[in-house]
């Protein structure tokens, strides 16, 4: 992959702390709205010879026992939109995006910081991990015909210990930076 055609997107500076030097990095902010807006701006202002590859790096919460480490989801869904109701009103809605080259895992994205075990268990029925930006990044890329990779590192179990994120983010950022270095040369 040509580094000049890559845009690394991260919600926070802490998650991007170990991105290798020389990569264009966009700190989008937390949540779907800020992520979609930042990715759209970054893709539209890209000065490369082709549409860029957007690599969204960040932390995620594990929704199931035994889920840990680094993931490249094969699918992402918008978990906090009223999809069934909107479809019942005959609104054509995209709330799931399949991502080529993933590892088989599924990511749920929403604007809620998940700490409630009941919410976690409901999300675990259809996903392995949860974040707050992945779907928005993938949706903006889909609309703009840009390639999208989501690379997530588990920082917590989407429970009350998720509030310890600040203590764990640097370890995740190191793993994400190492992955970028290994895959982008």
N, C-alpha and C positions, 0 to 999 in steps of 0.2 A: 504494500500500500504506500503510495506517494505521500510523504508527510506534509507536503505543501497543499494537498487536497483534503486534509483532515482538520476538522474543528472538534476540539474536546470541549464538552459541555458538562459543567458541574453546578450543583445548586449552591454550594458554599466554597469559600476559599479553603476551609479546613479539609474538605474532601479532595480538593485539587492541589494540596500542599506538595505532593511529590510527583506531579506531572513532569516528565522530562523536558528540559530546556528546549526551546525552539518550536514547540507545538503551539499553535493558536489555541488559546484557552478562553472560554467564555464562562463567566460566573453568572448564572441565570437568575439566582434567587430561589426561594423555596416555594413550591406549589406549582400547579398546572398552568395557571395564567401566566406567571412570570416566565416559566420554562418555554411555553409556546411562543410568547412574544420575543424572547431573546434568541431562540433558535431561528425563527422567521427572519429576524433582522440579520443574524449572522450568515445565513444561507444567501439572502438577497444581496448582501454586501461582499460576498466571497469574490476574491479577485483571481481565482485559479482558472485553469483552462477548461475545467469541467465542473459539474455539480459536485459539491464536497461530500465527503463521508463524515457524518456527525457521529461521534462516539460519546455517549452519555455515560459518565462514570459517577458512581456514588454509592452510598451506603443503603442498606435495605434491612428490613426486619424479616426474620424467619417466621413462617406461618405454621411450620410442622416440625415435629421432633426430628433431630438428625440433620436438619438443613443448616449447613455452615459453609464458610469459605467463599469462593468466587463463582459467580454465575454469569452466563450469557444467555438470557432468556430467549426462548423460541417464540413466545407470544406474550403480549401485554394487553391488559384490559383496564378500562376506566371503571373502577368499582363503585364510585359514589355518584353515579348518574342514574336517574330513574329510567333505565333502558326499557323495561317491560311496559311501563306506562306510556312512554313516548312511541314505542312500536305499536301499541294498541290504538294510538291516535293516528296511525299510518305515517309516522315520521321516519324517514330512512336514516337510521342512526348507525354510526360506526362506534362500537365500544370495545372492539377487540382487533388487534393488529398482529398478524403473524410475521415473525422476523426470520429471514433466512440465515442459516449458519449457526443457529443457537444450539444450546446444549440439552434441549428438551424441557427445561424448566419454564414455569409460567409466572409472570409478574403481575400483581394487582397494583394499580396506581390510584391514589385519591388524595384529596387535600387534608385528610385527617391524619394526625400523628397517632398511630395505633398503639394503644396501651391496654385496651380492654380485652380480656381473654375471650369474651363472647364474640366480639367483632373479629378477633384473630381467628377463632374457630370457624366462623361463617366464611371468612375469606379463604381459609385453608381448604374448603371444599372444592375450589377451582384454581387455586394458585399455590405456589411454593414460597413466594416472598412478596413483600409489600414495600412500596416507596411512594414518593410524592411528586415525581416529575417524569418518569419513564414514558407513560402513555402520551403525555403532551409533546415530548420530544419526538416520539415516533410518529404521531399524528401530523405535526408540522413538517417533518421530513417527507411523509407520504404525500401531502398536498403540494410540496415544492419539488418533488421528484429527486430528493437527496437520499443517498444510502444512509441507513441508521443501524448502529450497533448499540446495544445497552450492555454495560458491564457493571455488575453490582456485587458488592462485598457485604456479607452479613455482619451487622454490627450489634444486633440484639435479637431478642425473641418476640418482639411486638407484644410486650407485656409491661408491667409497671417498671421493670428495669430498663426499658427503652429510654427513660429519662436520664440514664447514665451515658448517653450518646457522646457528650463532650469528652468524657474520659476515654472513649474507645475509638473516636473518629481517626486519630492519627495512625493507629495500627491499620485500619482499613485503607486509609489514603496511601500508605506505603505499599500495600498489596496492589492497589489499583495502579499506582505509578510504575511498579515493577511489571505489571501486565502490559501497560502501554510501551514501556521500554523494550520488552521482549517481542511485541507484535509489530512495532513500528520501526524497529532497527535503530 
